[in-house]
Amino acid sequence: MKKLCAFTAAFLFLKFSLILCNLTELNCFWRIKNSEDNYRDLRNDCGFVLLVFEEPIEENFYNHVINFRIPARKYEFFLVMFFATDEINKNPYLLSNMTLIFSIIVGMCENTLGVLDIAYSQQNNSFDLINYSCGIQPYCDIDLTGPSWTTSLKLSIYSSTPKIFFGPFNPNLSDHDQFPYVYQVATKDTYLFQGMVSLMLHFRWTWIGLVISDDDQGIQFLSDLKEKIHKHEICLAFVNMIPENMQIYRTRAKIYDQQLMTSSAKVVIIYGEMNSTLEVSFRRWAYLGAQRIWITTSQWDVITKKDFSLDFFHGTVTFAHLHSDIAEFRNFMQTINTSKYPVDISQSMLGWNHFNCSILKNNSKMDYFTFNNSLEWLAQHTFDMVLSEEGYNLYNAVYAVAHTYHELISQQVESQKITKPKGVFTDCRQIW
């Protein structure tokens, strides 16, 4: 009887909590859905530094350099870095007799921007970054930053070292007068609007909603889209411009919700950066049970494939650039030396967002992979291990840096003016 009473009391308490949550829905969402743990789900930036040495590194070098648990959502970036540097170091025609390695800039890919803010002191106008090679060494290295453009922006303000941005194309970083040391791997989506309009015309979607970030990039997208759709009698049912500031967004969240939930438009275009208030609002609509056909870009594919139920995604169309397959990447994953790299393959498999559809069909719920059987599972199954857009960009960025170093070292050798170790450059203008 006591157990029954205890169970009844617990049930009524939970029931009351749910009713109370419905009555104070907005506050409940922020408390439950946007807790500190959930904010970690938003993709933070990663920053890598590429260096070259004349001597080979120790077998377990990266176990010392990366002495922390790699966040699940960063596995792809680290695996790409491990794979690309390993592939280059085995290539006798690229950086021969040299070793290409990488290190982390700051924040261990968890809170890069926060660490940058702390590291830079306005009072003494100094730049002191822990584990940041360019900040503490008298020579110049090349930084790889992404997927958000804000890290590249801040690093450009703080230092004049060359930076390669591997995130989605951002028009702000194309201003070489303002950002002379930043290069973007991604190119402008010249045919994005044409593709979106063609899709809408094909399915006769002429009444659509639009959700964009309230910044220069979002405003430019709105302007370009309007120019295209007006020619084909496609109309905007509503335009949600999500502010970047979280406090401002929270005061307007219900207005954005109402516009989306009450609109008769069943097709919605969403465009803007992830890891922002735009992503928070996207997650919020999933929580509210919005069912729409979403049209977006490949950077949002991570969310649409993994984080939400099929009920929320009535249908999702993502536009992505066409990439050739990286043939050896799957083989690298199957044969990776787990004592050489600080990678737990089982966690990598669980966190991977880009499996081939055939795997998902055969495994509606993936079983837990233990460390011992993960490599065996990889060897037995055939699938396409497709990288995200940022993953491809990062891979290409590593190769771009390797070719740059190779050319500069060749010039050093040919000029016979090697007064310092090969691969060391004190003048960043040599690299850029």
Buried (B, 14 or more C-beta within 10 A) or exposed (E): EEEEEEEEEEEEEEEEEEEEBEEEEEEBBBEEBBEEEEEBBBBBBBBBBBBBBEEEBEEEBBBEBBEEEBBBBBBBBBBBBBBBBBBBBEBEEBBEEBBBBBBBBBBBBBBBBEBBEBBBEEEEEEBEBEBBBBBEEEBBBBBBBBBBBBBBBBBBEBBBBBBBBBBBBBEBBEEEEEBEBBBBBBEEBEEBBEEBBEBBBEEEBBBBBBBBBBBEBBEEBBEEBBEBBEEEEBEBBBBBBBBBEEEEBBEBBEEBBEBBEEBEBBBBBBBBBBBBBBBBBBBBBBBEEBEBBBBBBBBBBBBBBEBBEEEBBEEBBBBBBEBEEBEEBBEBBBEBEEEBBBBBBBBBBBBBBBBEEEEEEEEEEEEEBEEEBBBEBBEEEEBEBBBBBBBBBBBBBBBBBBEBBBEBBEEBEEEEEEEEEBBBBEEBEEBB
